[in-house]
């Protein structure tokens, strides 16, 4: 097993100076929970997201650290205005850094003994932090998270993307993309809350895992015996990307770094993750392979197209005609982007042979087990 070198979030020398703005930047009041929020070019939704943070109902002193990695839109201006009027918020600007680097920076600058992570594309319910604190207080879990249900608008592609993310054609059995009747243990939660000591014990987020930081950290926590749970009462509304181009970039990045994570943690790769690369390879064969192979590949793509249309009709049932017509494009974008990212990751990091062997063993075991097993899907943040 390859070793994983994670950054020490308490090591100041690991970071160049960052710019801090806000009323709280020059004072150090007692804080019980610090909320880390990575942001970059979020002008389309940041006002709505921050408004939900401001109305959190929590019986603890809280601070919000907005960690900007170099926004080029109006995000810094919006957040600067916010931090000048609400002392609970600080804007930390560190251009050129990836998400795990900013999260580790946030832990170093945080004043709370509890650390929560919130996403800049998600509306969190008012009870989110309090429910997380209460559940964490029981002492039997390491990390508490909640489901993230995609909610889009009718003016952009985000509505169709939200519908696609609710389909098992994309999410598989990714536990945090649907609301279970009761609390469940999960492989990796969406955002959530933990003790600061947990992060320092594990060395923080791995800064090489640029788009798989939570997945990789969760794997280390579980390997050490920690439980990660998903609590239905903490259900949040995830705001999907608004264009197919943005969606494609998102899924390509996540698949690329999933390969990296699989090289270090074999159990993070599942059979469903291999389907999009197969689809992408089939598309390449249909275009470039010799005639017999190309003909077979085109038949495979034809069957895939039929499946897309059928699932789009099912998912779009009860909605508009536009949903049914456009959903195949959303499904195809996710599958081909993930497939391309996965193949690119294999070229960059090598085939995750250990993970593939592990999954062949697990698949055989699941097939022999009553009812099989639930496997995560392609969901990306």
RODO-2510 file (C-alpha; in nm, 4 decimals, decimal comma):
residues 381
     n   res          X          Y          Z
     1     x     0,0000     0,0000     0,0000
     2     x     0,1392     0,3396    -0,0959
     3     x     0,1822     0,5822     0,1912
     4     x    -0,0213     0,9024     0,2041
     5     x     0,1486     1,2227     0,3094
     6     x    -0,1117     1,4601     0,4482
     7     x    -0,0378     1,8172     0,5471
     8     x    -0,0220     1,9217     0,9098
     9     x    -0,3014     2,1811     0,9438
    10     x    -0,1228     2,3327     1,2459
    11     x     0,2076     2,3916     1,0631
    12     x     0,2304     2,7648     0,9747
    13     x     0,5376     2,7230     0,7555
    14     x     0,3329     2,5143     0,5116
    15     x     0,1557     2,8261     0,3888
    16     x     0,2495     3,1619     0,2449
    17     x     0,0671     3,4595     0,4022
    18     x    -0,3054     3,4822     0,3273
    19     x    -0,5203     3,7948     0,3271
    20     x    -0,7829     3,8023     0,6024
    21     x    -1,0774     4,0416     0,5983
    22     x    -1,3585     4,0902     0,8473
    23     x    -1,4572     4,2524     1,1757
    24     x    -1,3278     3,9457     1,3630
    25     x    -0,9877     3,9481     1,1905
    26     x    -0,8345     4,1718     1,4570
    27     x    -0,9964     4,0109     1,7608
    28     x    -1,0087     3,6626     1,9070
    29     x    -1,3382     3,6014     2,0905
    30     x    -1,4139     3,2598     2,2319
    31     x    -1,5450     3,0397     1,9506
    32     x    -1,6852     2,6892     1,9875
    33     x    -1,7372     2,5888     1,6241
    34     x    -1,5529     2,7034     1,3126
    35     x    -1,7188     2,6529     0,9735
    36     x    -1,4900     2,6200     0,6710
    37     x    -1,6358     2,7234     0,3338
    38     x    -1,4082     2,6927     0,0267
    39     x    -1,5181     2,9338    -0,2480
    40     x    -1,4051     3,0282    -0,5961
    41     x    -1,6127     3,2130    -0,8582
    42     x    -1,9443     3,1557    -0,6834
    43     x    -2,1278     3,4759    -0,7807
    44     x    -2,4287     3,2844    -0,9187
    45     x    -2,5300     3,1439    -0,5812
    46     x    -2,3097     3,2773    -0,3012
    47     x    -2,5620     3,5318    -0,1723
    48     x    -2,8297     3,2679    -0,1268
    49     x    -2,5844     3,0236     0,0312
    50     x    -2,4461     3,2773     0,2806
    51     x    -2,7948     3,3926     0,3754
    52     x    -2,8743     3,0375     0,4884
    53     x    -2,5529     3,0308     0,6936
    54     x    -2,6479     3,3544     0,8684
    55     x    -2,9716     3,2051     1,0049
    56     x    -2,8168     2,8924     1,1559
    57     x    -2,9876     2,8216     1,4889
    58     x    -2,7086     2,6962     1,7094
    59     x    -2,6488     2,7090     2,0855
    60     x    -2,2789     2,7800     2,0427
    61     x    -2,0552     3,0622     1,9336
    62     x    -1,9742     3,0148     1,5669
    63     x    -1,7428     3,1645     1,3081
    64     x    -1,7503     3,1189     0,9304
    65     x    -1,4220     3,1157     0,7399
    66     x    -1,4796     3,1850     0,3700
    67     x    -1,1725     3,0439     0,1948
    68     x    -1,1298     3,2027    -0,1484
    69     x    -0,8838     3,0387    -0,3865
    70     x    -0,8601     3,3287    -0,6299
    71     x    -1,2044     3,4228    -0,7590
    72     x    -1,2100     3,6321    -1,0766
    73     x    -1,5792     3,7232    -1,0643
    74     x    -1,7735     3,9357    -0,8137
    75     x    -1,7439     3,6795    -0,5315
    76     x    -1,4729     3,8710    -0,3359
    77     x    -1,6730     4,1954    -0,3544
    78     x    -1,9895     4,0239    -0,2307
    79     x    -1,8067     3,8524     0,0547
    80     x    -1,6100     4,1647     0,1507
    81     x    -1,9370     4,3488     0,1997
    82     x    -2,0654     4,0594     0,4090
    83     x    -1,7669     4,0342     0,6439
    84     x    -1,7761     4,4089     0,7051
    85     x    -2,1272     4,3803     0,8477
    86     x    -2,1325     4,0394     1,0195
    87     x    -1,8551     3,9719     1,2727
    88     x    -1,9081     3,5955     1,2522
    89     x    -1,7624     3,5860     0,8994
    90     x    -1,4008     3,6138     0,7878
    91     x    -1,2815     3,6168     0,4265
    92     x    -0,9480     3,4380     0,3806
    93     x    -0,7992     3,4984     0,0349
    94     x    -0,5255     3,2647    -0,0877
    95     x    -0,5100     3,2645    -0,4717
    96     x    -0,3667     2,9644    -0,6486
    97     x    -0,4572     2,7091    -0,3800
    98     x    -0,6739     2,4014    -0,4203
    99     x    -0,9589     2,3037    -0,1880
   100     x    -0,7684     2,0794     0,0560
   101     x    -0,4931     2,3414     0,0871
   102     x    -0,7515     2,6023     0,1801
   103     x    -0,9269     2,3665     0,4206
   104     x    -0,6008     2,2997     0,6037
   105     x    -0,5339     2,6723     0,6104
   106     x    -0,8815     2,7176     0,7554
   107     x    -0,8132     2,4654     1,0318
   108     x    -0,4936     2,6518     1,1215
   109     x    -0,6779     2,9845     1,1420
   110     x    -0,9909     2,8460     1,3095
   111     x    -1,0614     2,9231     1,6744
   112     x    -1,3195     2,6524     1,7448
   113     x    -1,2764     2,3099     1,8984
   114     x    -1,5334     2,1792     1,6512
   115     x    -1,4807     2,2045     1,2760
   116     x    -1,7675     2,2004     1,0255
   117     x    -1,7442     2,2066     0,6508
   118     x    -2,0053     2,3762     0,4348
   119     x    -2,0245     2,3876     0,0563
   120     x    -2,0627     2,7043    -0,1522
   121     x    -2,3170     2,5296    -0,3767
   122     x    -2,5492     2,4151    -0,0996
   123     x    -2,8303     2,5638     0,1084
   124     x    -2,8026     2,4197     0,4586
   125     x    -3,1096     2,3996     0,6867
   126     x    -3,1147     2,6228     0,9993
   127     x    -3,0742     2,3198     1,2267
   128     x    -2,7701     2,1814     1,0423
   129     x    -2,4963     2,2813     1,2842
   130     x    -2,6963     2,2166     1,6004
   131     x    -2,8062     1,8696     1,4895
   132     x    -2,4471     1,7895     1,3966
   133     x    -2,3183     1,9052     1,7352
   134     x    -2,5851     1,7057     1,9200
   135     x    -2,5108     1,3844     1,7277
   136     x    -2,1355     1,4255     1,7575
   137     x    -2,1775     1,4724     2,1325
   138     x    -2,2907     1,1131     2,1740
   139     x    -1,9271     1,0125     2,1374
   140     x    -1,9766     0,7051     1,9165
   141     x    -1,9076     0,8674     1,5773
   142     x    -1,6102     1,0498     1,4257
   143     x    -1,7893     1,2562     1,1585
   144     x    -2,1541     1,3618     1,1264
   145     x    -2,2983     1,4619     0,7893
   146     x    -2,6330     1,4868     0,6147
   147     x    -2,7877     1,4094     0,2745
   148     x    -2,7509     1,6563    -0,0128
   149     x    -3,0540     1,6574    -0,2421
   150     x    -3,0053     1,8365    -0,5746
   151     x    -3,2459     2,1251    -0,6420
   152     x    -3,2289     2,3189    -0,9694
   153     x    -3,4103     2,6073    -1,1359
   154     x    -3,6108     2,6065    -1,4570
   155     x    -3,4087     2,8885    -1,6162
   156     x    -3,0859     2,6894    -1,6609
   157     x    -2,9646     2,3328    -1,7053
   158     x    -2,9534     2,2956    -1,3264
   159     x    -3,3096     2,1609    -1,3161
   160     x    -3,2301     1,8735    -1,5532
   161     x    -2,8985     1,8126    -1,3770
   162     x    -3,0826     1,7924    -1,0436
   163     x    -3,3224     1,5361    -1,1885
   164     x    -3,0315     1,3325    -1,3249
   165     x    -2,8567     1,3337    -0,9858
   166     x    -3,1641     1,1724    -0,8330
   167     x    -3,1448     0,8835    -1,0787
   168     x    -2,9549     0,5654    -0,9997
   169     x    -2,8278     0,5923    -1,3566
   170     x    -2,5904     0,8503    -1,2056
   171     x    -2,5923     0,8250    -0,8290
   172     x    -2,6150     0,4471    -0,8025
   173     x    -2,6552     0,3869    -0,4316
   174     x    -2,4559     0,6915    -0,3199
   175     x    -2,6020     0,7202     0,0257
   176     x    -2,5849     1,0983     0,0669
   177     x    -2,7784     1,1666    -0,2562
   178     x    -3,1058     1,0399    -0,1098
   179     x    -3,2768     1,0668     0,2296
   180     x    -3,2899     0,7457     0,4290
   181     x    -3,5647     0,6912     0,6888
   182     x    -3,3036     0,6716     0,9650
   183     x    -2,9372     0,7464     1,0275
   184     x    -2,6960     0,5336     0,8253
   185     x    -2,3214     0,4722     0,8200
   186     x    -2,1604     0,6022     0,5004
   187     x    -1,8313     0,5622     0,3179
   188     x    -1,7836     0,9365     0,2886
   189     x    -2,0227     1,2076     0,4007
   190     x    -2,1205     1,5331     0,2325
   191     x    -1,9705     1,8220     0,4325
   192     x    -2,0515     1,7717     0,8028
   193     x    -1,8879     1,8292     1,1399
   194     x    -1,6139     1,6723     1,3517
   195     x    -1,3802     1,7428     1,6401
   196     x    -1,0806     1,9558     1,5504
   197     x    -0,8664     1,6943     1,7244
   198     x    -0,9763     1,4351     1,4661
   199     x    -0,8283     1,6449     1,1857
   200     x    -0,5010     1,7084     1,3674
   201     x    -0,4766     1,3388     1,4550
   202     x    -0,5064     1,2448     1,0858
   203     x    -0,2904     1,5269     0,9534
   204     x    -0,5761     1,7207     0,7968
   205     x    -0,6849     1,6904     0,4351
   206     x    -0,4384     1,5434     0,1872
   207     x    -0,3362     1,8324    -0,0367
   208     x    -0,2606     1,6039    -0,3307
   209     x    -0,6256     1,4964    -0,3387
   210     x    -0,7378     1,8140    -0,5142
   211     x    -1,0937     1,6970    -0,5887
   212     x    -1,1141     1,3874    -0,3697
   213     x    -1,0129     1,5402    -0,0382
   214     x    -1,3175     1,4340     0,1649
   215     x    -1,3213     1,0847     0,0145
   216     x    -0,9528     1,0350     0,0940
   217     x    -0,9791     1,1726     0,4469
   218     x    -1,2861     0,9585     0,5139
   219     x    -1,0959     0,6487     0,4038
   220     x    -0,8245     0,7202     0,6600
   221     x    -1,0805     0,7869     0,9329
   222     x    -1,2629     0,4602     0,8621
   223     x    -0,9381     0,2655     0,8446
   224     x    -0,8604     0,3911     1,1964
   225     x    -1,1982     0,2630     1,3171
   226     x    -1,3948     0,5891     1,3033
   227     x    -1,7620     0,5930     1,2038
   228     x    -1,9058     0,8425     0,9547
   229     x    -2,2824     0,8817     0,9666
   230     x    -2,5469     1,0523     0,7547
   231     x    -2,8348     1,2042     0,9541
   232     x    -3,1678     1,2641     0,7711
   233     x    -3,2502     1,5736     0,9791
   234     x    -2,9417     1,7453     0,8339
   235     x    -3,0663     1,7230     0,4728
   236     x    -2,9380     2,0143     0,2621
   237     x    -3,0328     2,1462    -0,0834
   238     x    -2,7443     2,1067    -0,3283
   239     x    -2,7361     2,3620    -0,6139
   240     x    -2,6017     2,1883    -0,9284
   241     x    -2,3950     2,3495    -1,2000
   242     x    -2,5939     2,5634    -1,4431
   243     x    -2,4350     2,4571    -1,7730
   244     x    -2,3326     2,1286    -1,9320
   245     x    -1,9785     2,2604    -1,9777
   246     x    -1,9433     2,3296    -1,6041
   247     x    -2,0964     1,9901    -1,5292
   248     x    -1,8475     1,8162    -1,7584
   249     x    -1,5493     1,9887    -1,5958
   250     x    -1,6811     1,8964    -1,2515
   251     x    -1,7226     1,5263    -1,3258
   252     x    -1,4004     1,4988    -1,5213
   253     x    -1,2048     1,6400    -1,2259
   254     x    -1,3707     1,4112    -0,9750
   255     x    -1,3107     1,0984    -1,1845
   256     x    -0,9477     1,1983    -1,2446
   257     x    -0,8761     1,2207    -0,8729
   258     x    -1,0880     0,9150    -0,7918
   259     x    -0,8162     0,7162    -0,9713
   260     x    -0,5537     0,8818    -0,7510
   261     x    -0,7557     0,8022    -0,4376
   262     x    -0,8068     0,4406    -0,5480
   263     x    -0,4307     0,3938    -0,5688
   264     x    -0,4078     0,4756    -0,1978
   265     x    -0,7398     0,3359    -0,0758
   266     x    -0,8638     0,0387    -0,2838
   267     x    -1,2121     0,0408    -0,1320
   268     x    -1,3071     0,3822    -0,2775
   269     x    -1,3479     0,2386    -0,6278
   270     x    -1,6666     0,0460    -0,7080
   271     x    -1,7966    -0,1425    -1,0131
   272     x    -2,0284     0,1418    -1,1194
   273     x    -1,7266     0,3728    -1,1466
   274     x    -1,5943     0,1531    -1,4274
   275     x    -1,9052     0,1834    -1,6464
   276     x    -1,8387     0,5386    -1,7790
   277     x    -1,4802     0,4553    -1,8857
   278     x    -1,6197     0,1557    -2,0733
   279     x    -1,8760     0,3812    -2,2423
   280     x    -1,6035     0,6321    -2,3312
   281     x    -1,3805     0,3575    -2,4717
   282     x    -1,6742     0,2284    -2,6733
   283     x    -1,7181     0,5753    -2,8219
   284     x    -1,3498     0,5885    -2,9154
   285     x    -1,3726     0,2449    -3,0752
   286     x    -1,6827     0,3449    -3,2713
   287     x    -1,4919     0,6386    -3,4199
   288     x    -1,1409     0,4988    -3,4662
   289     x    -1,1384     0,1192    -3,4588
   290     x    -1,1270    -0,1020    -3,7715
   291     x    -1,4659    -0,1658    -3,9306
   292     x    -1,5693    -0,4902    -3,7512
   293     x    -1,4815    -0,3545    -3,4071
   294     x    -1,6323    -0,0148    -3,4903
   295     x    -1,9566    -0,1798    -3,5973
   296     x    -1,9778    -0,3690    -3,2686
   297     x    -1,8988    -0,0520    -3,0722
   298     x    -2,1729     0,1397    -3,2532
   299     x    -2,4227    -0,1283    -3,1577
   300     x    -2,3115    -0,0902    -2,7981
   301     x    -2,3614     0,2860    -2,8193
   302     x    -2,7051     0,2246    -2,9689
   303     x    -2,8046     0,0164    -2,6673
   304     x    -2,6647     0,2869    -2,4406
   305     x    -2,8731     0,5503    -2,6246
   306     x    -3,1877     0,3421    -2,5760
   307     x    -3,1112     0,3171    -2,2049
   308     x    -3,0603     0,6958    -2,1878
   309     x    -3,3946     0,7659    -2,3513
   310     x    -3,5786     0,5156    -2,1319
   311     x    -3,4307     0,6493    -1,8087
   312     x    -3,4932     1,0079    -1,9179
   313     x    -3,8590     0,9280    -1,9780
   314     x    -3,8844     0,7677    -1,6351
   315     x    -3,7052     1,0447    -1,4472
   316     x    -3,8822     1,3224    -1,6388
   317     x    -4,2266     1,1742    -1,5896
   318     x    -4,4577     1,4334    -1,4394
   319     x    -4,2317     1,7208    -1,5416
   320     x    -4,2075     1,9255    -1,8563
   321     x    -4,1453     1,7955    -2,2064
   322     x    -3,8171     1,9862    -2,2018
   323     x    -3,6990     1,7696    -1,9118
   324     x    -3,7544     1,4475    -2,1033
   325     x    -3,5933     1,5837    -2,4207
   326     x    -3,2830     1,7281    -2,2538
   327     x    -3,2106     1,4668    -1,9858
   328     x    -3,0259     1,2325    -2,2282
   329     x    -2,7726     1,5112    -2,2869
   330     x    -2,7217     1,5499    -1,9114
   331     x    -2,6746     1,1761    -1,8550
   332     x    -2,4346     1,1513    -2,1484
   333     x    -2,2353     1,4547    -2,0288
   334     x    -2,1889     1,3015    -1,6840
   335     x    -2,0983     0,9562    -1,8166
   336     x    -1,8566     1,0690    -2,0883
   337     x    -1,6951     1,3363    -1,8675
   338     x    -1,6451     1,0849    -1,5881
   339     x    -1,5156     0,8283    -1,8359
   340     x    -1,2694     1,0740    -1,9901
   341     x    -1,1508     1,1868    -1,6468
   342     x    -1,1051     0,8295    -1,5291
   343     x    -0,9030     0,7336    -1,8375
   344     x    -0,6917     1,0484    -1,8038
   345     x    -0,6345     0,9625    -1,4391
   346     x    -0,5177     0,6137    -1,5351
   347     x    -0,2711     0,7654    -1,7824
   348     x    -0,1430     1,0053    -1,5162
   349     x    -0,1442     0,7850    -1,2048
   350     x    -0,1498     0,4353    -1,3546
   351     x    -0,4214     0,1713    -1,3429
   352     x    -0,5367     0,1123    -0,9831
   353     x    -0,4741    -0,2630    -1,0023
   354     x    -0,5053    -0,3233    -0,6291
   355     x    -0,8413    -0,1490    -0,6243
   356     x    -0,9644    -0,3385    -0,9299
   357     x    -0,8680    -0,6718    -0,7743
   358     x    -1,0358    -0,5660    -0,4518
   359     x    -1,3574    -0,4835    -0,6370
   360     x    -1,3586    -0,8120    -0,8269
   361     x    -1,3378    -0,9891    -0,4919
   362     x    -1,6077    -0,7709    -0,3377
   363     x    -1,8371    -0,8099    -0,6386
   364     x    -1,8079    -1,1882    -0,6187
   365     x    -1,8786    -1,1738    -0,2455
   366     x    -2,1805    -0,9448    -0,2950
   367     x    -2,3227    -1,1738    -0,5632
   368     x    -2,3092    -1,4623    -0,3187
   369     x    -2,4652    -1,2599    -0,0368
   370     x    -2,8435    -1,2336     0,0135
   371     x    -2,9691    -0,9118    -0,1392
   372     x    -2,6238    -0,8047    -0,2605
   373     x    -2,4701    -0,4818    -0,1371
   374     x    -2,5255    -0,1080    -0,1842
   375     x    -2,2579     0,0662    -0,3876
   376     x    -2,1867     0,4375    -0,4238
   377     x    -2,2447     0,6086    -0,7580
   378     x    -2,0803     0,8844    -0,9624
   379     x    -2,1926     1,1748    -0,7468
   380     x    -1,9578     1,4750    -0,7436
   381     x    -1,9668     1,7890    -0,5389
***
